[in-house]
């Protein structure tokens, strides 16, 4: 890649060189883009109200105004991404390719909270030196991981 035209960051344009172009070649080999950031996570679901209650309670996120039929947790511009709950007519099928990792201080308490809120355990657990991961699912079967880390980040 070519050198930055401006420092990287939200709203800054970068000039990059297209793959296969050599430094010093005509400008046609360069283009600009604006680096992005995760502003929201959208979950397709049959019952946005039910999932808004589940995710809002689990994450301590208030519901905010949204499009008709949708539900939304958090607001644009907050430090944490918004969570959009988008109504769709079909139920979830197959394994999710993207999922949320929800960090908790105590994995057993986290599992208990998910179960009390209407979610369920998948039976999948991974124990690592740095922590434990338990695969859970929300009330519509969308998988996510509860994670408890041991010790400070590093």
Secondary structure, DSSP 8 states (H G I E B T S, - for coil): ----SS-SSTT-EEEEE-TT--TT--GGGEEEEE-----EEEEEES-HHHHHHHHHHHHT--EE--STT-EEES-TTSSS-EEEEEE-SS---S--SS--EEE-S-HHHHHHHHHHTT-EEEEEEEEETTEEEEEEE-TT--EEEEEEE-SS--
